[in-house]
Amino acid sequence: MTLTGHCLCARTRFEIDSPFLFVGHCHCESCRRQTASPFTTFIGVEHGQWRWTGTPPVRYESGPGRTRWFCATCGAPAAYANEVDSLGEMHFYAALLDDPEAVLPEMNFHAEEHLSWAFDAPQLPVYRRDGE
């Protein structure tokens, strides 16, 4: 199975091939700050099982051996690699998939850093634009 995805402006595009190493939520502070979200969901893919198909993203070294890729036009994060702990793989953001429902998260990473209020979201009232 090959999945496709793209950034907000659709310039940075990618393809990833299964089997995937993992699909999981990351709760670490650096991912939260990079995405401005309480957590992000990654798909782990071995090198050679993915490719950029649009304008390649730019790189940001967020720490020793840690690289984050993002679109130079819209700024959307595209991928992450940690050559310290995860050699030979790239982590793509599941929410960028053309069909994000095609994957199902199966684990949490850095759960000890989670924001307690992020897990209450399903219990909060729902605002609908149509007035319901």
TIRO-2110 file (N, C-alpha, C; in Angstrom, 1 decimal):
// TIRO-2110
0.9, -1.2, 0.0, N, 1, A
0.0, 0.0, 0.0, CA, 1, A
0.9, 1.2, 0.0, C, 1, A
0.6, 2.2, -0.9, N, 2, A
1.3, 3.5, -0.9, CA, 2, A
0.3, 4.6, -0.5, C, 2, A
0.7, 5.4, 0.4, N, 3, A
-0.1, 6.5, 0.9, CA, 3, A
0.6, 7.8, 0.4, C, 3, A
-0.2, 8.8, 0.1, N, 4, A
0.3, 10.1, -0.3, CA, 4, A
-0.2, 11.2, 0.7, C, 4, A
0.6, 12.3, 0.7, N, 5, A
0.2, 13.4, 1.5, CA, 5, A
0.9, 14.7, 1.0, C, 5, A
0.5, 15.8, 1.7, N, 6, A
1.0, 17.1, 1.3, CA, 6, A
0.8, 18.1, 2.4, C, 6, A
1.5, 19.2, 2.3, N, 7, A
1.5, 20.3, 3.3, CA, 7, A
0.2, 21.1, 3.0, C, 7, A
0.1, 22.2, 3.7, N, 8, A
-1.1, 23.1, 3.6, CA, 8, A
-1.2, 23.7, 2.2, C, 8, A
-0.1, 24.1, 1.6, N, 9, A
-0.2, 24.8, 0.3, CA, 9, A
0.0, 23.8, -0.8, C, 9, A
0.2, 22.5, -0.5, N, 10, A
0.3, 21.4, -1.4, CA, 10, A
1.6, 21.4, -2.3, C, 10, A
2.6, 22.2, -1.9, N, 11, A
3.8, 22.2, -2.7, CA, 11, A
4.7, 21.1, -2.3, C, 11, A
4.8, 20.9, -1.0, N, 12, A
5.6, 19.7, -0.4, CA, 12, A
4.7, 18.5, -0.4, C, 12, A
5.1, 17.5, -1.2, N, 13, A
4.3, 16.3, -1.3, CA, 13, A
5.2, 15.1, -1.0, C, 13, A
4.6, 14.0, -0.6, N, 14, A
5.3, 12.8, -0.3, CA, 14, A
4.5, 11.6, -0.6, C, 14, A
5.2, 10.4, -0.7, N, 15, A
4.6, 9.1, -0.8, CA, 15, A
5.3, 8.2, 0.2, C, 15, A
4.5, 7.4, 0.9, N, 16, A
5.1, 6.4, 1.8, CA, 16, A
4.5, 5.0, 1.5, C, 16, A
5.4, 4.0, 1.6, N, 17, A
5.0, 2.6, 1.3, CA, 17, A
5.0, 1.8, 2.6, C, 17, A
3.9, 1.0, 2.7, N, 18, A
3.8, 0.0, 3.8, CA, 18, A
4.7, -1.1, 3.5, C, 18, A
5.1, -1.9, 4.5, N, 19, A
4.6, -1.9, 5.8, CA, 19, A
5.3, -0.7, 6.6, C, 19, A
4.5, -0.1, 7.5, N, 20, A
5.0, 1.0, 8.3, CA, 20, A
5.6, 0.4, 9.6, C, 20, A
6.6, 1.1, 10.1, N, 21, A
7.3, 0.6, 11.4, CA, 21, A
6.3, 0.8, 12.6, C, 21, A
5.6, 1.9, 12.6, N, 22, A
4.6, 2.2, 13.6, CA, 22, A
3.7, 3.4, 13.2, C, 22, A
2.6, 3.5, 13.9, N, 23, A
1.8, 4.7, 13.8, CA, 23, A
1.5, 5.1, 15.3, C, 23, A
1.9, 6.3, 15.7, N, 24, A
1.8, 6.6, 17.1, CA, 24, A
1.7, 8.1, 17.4, C, 24, A
1.1, 8.4, 18.5, N, 25, A
1.1, 9.8, 19.0, CA, 25, A
2.3, 10.1, 19.8, C, 25, A
2.9, 11.3, 19.5, N, 26, A
4.1, 11.8, 20.3, CA, 26, A
3.6, 13.0, 21.1, C, 26, A
3.9, 12.9, 22.4, N, 27, A
3.5, 13.9, 23.4, CA, 27, A
4.7, 14.8, 23.9, C, 27, A
5.9, 14.6, 23.3, N, 28, A
7.0, 15.3, 23.8, CA, 28, A
6.9, 16.8, 23.6, C, 28, A
7.6, 17.5, 24.5, N, 29, A
7.5, 19.0, 24.4, CA, 29, A
8.0, 19.6, 23.1, C, 29, A
9.1, 19.0, 22.5, N, 30, A
9.6, 19.6, 21.3, CA, 30, A
8.6, 19.4, 20.1, C, 30, A
8.0, 18.2, 20.0, N, 31, A
7.0, 18.1, 19.0, CA, 31, A
5.8, 19.0, 19.2, C, 31, A
5.4, 19.1, 20.5, N, 32, A
4.3, 20.1, 20.8, CA, 32, A
4.6, 21.5, 20.3, C, 32, A
5.8, 21.9, 20.6, N, 33, A
6.2, 23.3, 20.2, CA, 33, A
6.4, 23.4, 18.7, C, 33, A
6.8, 22.4, 18.1, N, 34, A
7.0, 22.5, 16.6, CA, 34, A
5.7, 22.5, 15.9, C, 34, A
4.7, 21.8, 16.4, N, 35, A
3.4, 21.7, 15.7, CA, 35, A
2.4, 22.6, 16.3, C, 35, A
2.6, 23.2, 17.4, N, 36, A
1.7, 24.1, 18.2, CA, 36, A
0.4, 23.3, 18.5, C, 36, A
0.6, 22.0, 18.8, N, 37, A
-0.5, 21.1, 19.1, CA, 37, A
-0.2, 20.3, 20.4, C, 37, A
-1.2, 19.8, 21.1, N, 38, A
-1.0, 19.0, 22.3, CA, 38, A
-0.2, 17.7, 22.0, C, 38, A
-0.4, 17.2, 20.9, N, 39, A
0.4, 16.0, 20.5, CA, 39, A
0.4, 15.9, 18.9, C, 39, A
1.2, 15.1, 18.4, N, 40, A
1.2, 14.9, 16.9, CA, 40, A
1.3, 13.4, 16.7, C, 40, A
0.8, 13.0, 15.5, N, 41, A
0.8, 11.5, 15.2, CA, 41, A
1.7, 11.3, 14.0, C, 41, A
2.7, 10.4, 14.3, N, 42, A
3.7, 10.0, 13.3, CA, 42, A
3.5, 8.6, 12.7, C, 42, A
3.9, 8.5, 11.5, N, 43, A
4.0, 7.2, 10.8, CA, 43, A
5.5, 7.0, 10.6, C, 43, A
6.0, 5.9, 11.2, N, 44, A
7.5, 5.6, 11.0, CA, 44, A
7.6, 4.8, 9.7, C, 44, A
8.6, 5.2, 8.9, N, 45, A
8.8, 4.6, 7.6, CA, 45, A
10.3, 4.4, 7.4, C, 45, A
10.7, 3.2, 7.0, N, 46, A
12.1, 2.9, 6.7, CA, 46, A
12.6, 3.8, 5.5, C, 46, A
13.9, 4.2, 5.6, N, 47, A
14.5, 4.9, 4.4, CA, 47, A
14.4, 3.9, 3.3, C, 47, A
14.1, 4.5, 2.1, N, 48, A
13.9, 3.7, 0.9, CA, 48, A
12.4, 3.4, 0.7, C, 48, A
11.6, 3.6, 1.7, N, 49, A
10.1, 3.3, 1.6, CA, 49, A
9.3, 4.6, 1.5, C, 49, A
10.0, 5.7, 1.2, N, 50, A
9.3, 7.0, 1.1, CA, 50, A
10.1, 7.9, 0.1, C, 50, A
9.4, 8.9, -0.4, N, 51, A
10.0, 9.8, -1.4, CA, 51, A
9.2, 11.1, -1.4, C, 51, A
10.0, 12.2, -1.6, N, 52, A
9.4, 13.5, -1.9, CA, 52, A
8.9, 13.6, -3.3, C, 52, A
7.7, 14.0, -3.5, N, 53, A
7.1, 14.0, -4.9, CA, 53, A
6.8, 15.4, -5.4, C, 53, A
6.9, 16.4, -4.5, N, 54, A
6.7, 17.8, -4.8, CA, 54, A
7.9, 18.6, -4.5, C, 54, A
7.8, 19.8, -4.2, N, 55, A
8.9, 20.6, -3.8, CA, 55, A
9.5, 20.1, -2.5, C, 55, A
10.8, 19.7, -2.5, N, 56, A
11.3, 19.2, -1.3, CA, 56, A
11.3, 20.2, -0.1, C, 56, A
11.0, 19.8, 1.1, N, 57, A
11.0, 20.7, 2.2, CA, 57, A
12.4, 21.2, 2.6, C, 57, A
12.4, 22.1, 3.5, N, 58, A
13.7, 22.6, 4.1, CA, 58, A
13.9, 21.9, 5.4, C, 58, A
15.2, 21.9, 5.8, N, 59, A
15.6, 21.2, 7.0, CA, 59, A
15.8, 22.2, 8.2, C, 59, A
15.5, 21.7, 9.4, N, 60, A
15.9, 22.4, 10.6, CA, 60, A
16.5, 21.4, 11.6, C, 60, A
17.7, 21.7, 12.0, N, 61, A
18.3, 20.8, 13.0, CA, 61, A
17.8, 21.2, 14.4, C, 61, A
16.9, 20.5, 15.0, N, 62, A
16.3, 20.9, 16.3, CA, 62, A
17.2, 20.4, 17.5, C, 62, A
18.2, 19.7, 17.2, N, 63, A
19.1, 19.2, 18.3, CA, 63, A
20.1, 18.2, 17.6, C, 63, A
21.1, 17.8, 18.4, N, 64, A
22.1, 16.8, 17.9, CA, 64, A
21.4, 15.6, 17.3, C, 64, A
21.6, 15.3, 16.0, N, 65, A
21.0, 14.2, 15.4, CA, 65, A
19.5, 14.2, 15.1, C, 65, A
18.9, 15.4, 15.4, N, 66, A
17.4, 15.5, 15.2, CA, 66, A
17.1, 16.5, 14.1, C, 66, A
16.4, 16.1, 13.1, N, 67, A
16.1, 17.0, 12.0, CA, 67, A
14.6, 17.0, 11.7, C, 67, A
14.1, 18.2, 11.5, N, 68, A
12.7, 18.4, 11.2, CA, 68, A
12.6, 19.0, 9.8, C, 68, A
11.8, 18.5, 9.0, N, 69, A
11.5, 19.1, 7.6, CA, 69, A
10.2, 19.8, 7.6, C, 69, A
10.2, 20.9, 6.9, N, 70, A
8.9, 21.7, 6.8, CA, 70, A
8.9, 22.4, 5.4, C, 70, A
7.7, 22.8, 5.0, N, 71, A
7.5, 23.4, 3.7, CA, 71, A
8.0, 24.9, 3.8, C, 71, A
8.8, 25.3, 2.9, N, 72, A
9.4, 26.6, 2.9, CA, 72, A
8.3, 27.7, 2.5, C, 72, A
7.3, 27.3, 1.9, N, 73, A
6.2, 28.2, 1.5, CA, 73, A
5.2, 28.5, 2.6, C, 73, A
4.6, 27.4, 3.1, N, 74, A
3.5, 27.6, 4.1, CA, 74, A
4.0, 27.3, 5.5, C, 74, A
5.1, 26.7, 5.7, N, 75, A
5.6, 26.4, 7.0, CA, 75, A
5.1, 25.2, 7.7, C, 75, A
4.3, 24.4, 7.0, N, 76, A
3.7, 23.2, 7.6, CA, 76, A
4.9, 22.2, 7.9, C, 76, A
4.9, 21.5, 9.0, N, 77, A
5.9, 20.4, 9.2, CA, 77, A
5.6, 19.3, 8.3, C, 77, A
6.6, 18.6, 7.8, N, 78, A
6.5, 17.5, 6.9, CA, 78, A
7.0, 16.2, 7.4, C, 78, A
8.1, 16.2, 8.1, N, 79, A
8.7, 15.0, 8.6, CA, 79, A
9.7, 15.3, 9.7, C, 79, A
10.1, 14.2, 10.4, N, 80, A
11.1, 14.3, 11.5, CA, 80, A
12.0, 13.0, 11.4, C, 80, A
13.2, 13.2, 11.7, N, 81, A
14.1, 12.1, 11.8, CA, 81, A
15.0, 12.3, 13.1, C, 81, A
15.2, 11.2, 13.8, N, 82, A
16.0, 11.2, 15.0, CA, 82, A
17.1, 10.1, 14.8, C, 82, A
18.2, 10.6, 14.3, N, 83, A
19.4, 9.6, 14.0, CA, 83, A
20.1, 9.2, 15.3, C, 83, A
19.7, 9.7, 16.5, N, 84, A
20.2, 9.3, 17.7, CA, 84, A
19.6, 8.0, 18.2, C, 84, A
18.2, 8.0, 18.2, N, 85, A
17.5, 6.8, 18.7, CA, 85, A
16.8, 5.9, 17.6, C, 85, A
16.6, 6.5, 16.4, N, 86, A
15.9, 5.8, 15.4, CA, 86, A
16.6, 5.8, 14.0, C, 86, A
17.7, 5.1, 13.9, N, 87, A
18.5, 5.1, 12.7, CA, 87, A
17.7, 4.5, 11.6, C, 87, A
17.8, 5.1, 10.4, N, 88, A
17.3, 4.5, 9.2, CA, 88, A
15.8, 4.6, 9.0, C, 88, A
15.2, 5.6, 9.6, N, 89, A
13.8, 5.8, 9.4, CA, 89, A
13.4, 7.3, 9.4, C, 89, A
12.3, 7.6, 8.8, N, 90, A
11.7, 8.9, 8.7, CA, 90, A
10.3, 8.8, 9.3, C, 90, A
9.9, 9.9, 10.0, N, 91, A
8.6, 9.9, 10.7, CA, 91, A
7.8, 11.0, 9.9, C, 91, A
6.7, 10.6, 9.3, N, 92, A
5.8, 11.5, 8.6, CA, 92, A
4.6, 11.8, 9.5, C, 92, A
4.0, 13.0, 9.3, N, 93, A
2.9, 13.5, 10.1, CA, 93, A
1.6, 12.9, 9.4, C, 93, A
0.9, 12.0, 10.2, N, 94, A
-0.3, 11.4, 9.7, CA, 94, A
-1.4, 12.3, 9.3, C, 94, A
-1.5, 13.5, 9.9, N, 95, A
-2.5, 14.4, 9.6, CA, 95, A
-2.3, 15.1, 8.2, C, 95, A
-1.1, 14.9, 7.6, N, 96, A
-0.9, 15.4, 6.3, CA, 96, A
-1.3, 14.4, 5.2, C, 96, A
-1.6, 13.2, 5.5, N, 97, A
-2.0, 12.2, 4.5, CA, 97, A
-3.3, 12.7, 3.7, C, 97, A
-3.4, 12.4, 2.5, N, 98, A
-4.6, 12.7, 1.7, CA, 98, A
-5.8, 12.0, 2.3, C, 98, A
-5.5, 10.8, 2.9, N, 99, A
-6.5, 10.1, 3.7, CA, 99, A
-6.0, 9.7, 5.1, C, 99, A
-6.1, 10.6, 6.0, N, 100, A
-5.6, 10.3, 7.3, CA, 100, A
-6.3, 9.2, 8.0, C, 100, A
-7.5, 8.8, 7.6, N, 101, A
-8.2, 7.7, 8.2, CA, 101, A
-7.6, 6.3, 7.8, C, 101, A
-6.6, 6.4, 6.8, N, 102, A
-6.0, 5.1, 6.3, CA, 102, A
-5.1, 4.5, 7.3, C, 102, A
-4.7, 5.2, 8.4, N, 103, A
-3.8, 4.7, 9.4, CA, 103, A
-4.5, 4.8, 10.8, C, 103, A
-4.1, 3.9, 11.7, N, 104, A
-4.7, 3.9, 13.0, CA, 104, A
-3.5, 3.9, 14.0, C, 104, A
-3.5, 4.9, 14.8, N, 105, A
-2.4, 4.9, 15.9, CA, 105, A
-2.5, 3.7, 16.8, C, 105, A
-1.3, 3.2, 17.1, N, 106, A
-1.3, 2.0, 17.9, CA, 106, A
-0.5, 2.2, 19.2, C, 106, A
0.1, 3.4, 19.4, N, 107, A
0.9, 3.6, 20.6, CA, 107, A
1.1, 5.1, 20.9, C, 107, A
1.5, 5.4, 22.1, N, 108, A
1.9, 6.7, 22.5, CA, 108, A
3.4, 6.7, 22.8, C, 108, A
4.0, 7.8, 22.4, N, 109, A
5.4, 8.1, 22.8, CA, 109, A
5.5, 9.2, 23.7, C, 109, A
6.4, 9.2, 24.7, N, 110, A
6.7, 10.2, 25.7, CA, 110, A
5.4, 10.6, 26.4, C, 110, A
4.6, 9.6, 26.8, N, 111, A
3.3, 9.9, 27.4, CA, 111, A
3.5, 10.6, 28.8, C, 111, A
4.7, 10.5, 29.4, N, 112, A
5.0, 11.2, 30.6, CA, 112, A
5.0, 12.7, 30.4, C, 112, A
5.1, 13.2, 29.2, N, 113, A
5.1, 14.6, 28.9, CA, 113, A
3.7, 15.1, 28.4, C, 113, A
2.7, 14.3, 28.4, N, 114, A
1.4, 14.7, 27.9, CA, 114, A
0.8, 15.8, 28.6, C, 114, A
0.0, 16.6, 28.0, N, 115, A
-0.8, 17.6, 28.6, CA, 115, A
-2.1, 17.0, 29.1, C, 115, A
-2.4, 17.2, 30.4, N, 116, A
-3.6, 16.5, 30.9, CA, 116, A
-4.9, 16.9, 30.3, C, 116, A
-5.0, 18.1, 29.9, N, 117, A
-6.3, 18.6, 29.3, CA, 117, A
-6.5, 18.1, 27.8, C, 117, A
-5.5, 17.6, 27.2, N, 118, A
-5.6, 17.1, 25.8, CA, 118, A
-6.5, 15.9, 25.7, C, 118, A
-6.5, 15.0, 26.8, N, 119, A
-7.3, 13.8, 26.7, CA, 119, A
-8.8, 14.0, 27.1, C, 119, A
-9.2, 15.2, 27.5, N, 120, A
-10.5, 15.5, 27.8, CA, 120, A
-11.3, 16.0, 26.6, C, 120, A
-10.7, 16.2, 25.5, N, 121, A
-11.3, 16.7, 24.3, CA, 121, A
-12.6, 16.0, 23.9, C, 121, A
-12.7, 14.7, 23.9, N, 122, A
-14.0, 14.0, 23.5, CA, 122, A
-15.1, 14.3, 24.4, C, 122, A
-14.9, 14.7, 25.6, N, 123, A
-15.9, 15.0, 26.6, CA, 123, A
-16.4, 16.4, 26.6, C, 123, A
-15.7, 17.3, 25.9, N, 124, A
-16.1, 18.7, 25.8, CA, 124, A
-17.3, 18.9, 24.9, C, 124, A
-18.1, 20.0, 25.2, N, 125, A
-19.2, 20.3, 24.3, CA, 125, A
-18.7, 20.5, 22.8, C, 125, A
-19.5, 20.3, 21.9, N, 126, A
-19.1, 20.4, 20.5, CA, 126, A
-19.8, 21.7, 19.9, C, 126, A
-19.0, 22.6, 19.3, N, 127, A
-19.5, 23.8, 18.7, CA, 127, A
-19.7, 23.4, 17.2, C, 127, A
-20.8, 23.7, 16.6, N, 128, A
-21.0, 23.5, 15.2, CA, 128, A
-21.4, 24.8, 14.5, C, 128, A
-20.8, 25.1, 13.4, N, 129, A
-21.0, 26.3, 12.7, CA, 129, A
-22.5, 26.5, 12.2, C, 129, A
-23.1, 25.4, 12.1, N, 130, A
-24.5, 25.5, 11.6, CA, 130, A
-25.5, 25.7, 12.7, C, 130, A
-25.0, 26.0, 13.9, N, 131, A
-25.9, 26.4, 15.0, CA, 131, A
-26.4, 25.2, 15.8, C, 131, A
-26.1, 24.0, 15.5, N, 132, A
-26.5, 22.8, 16.3, CA, 132, A
-25.8, 22.7, 17.6, C, 132, A
END
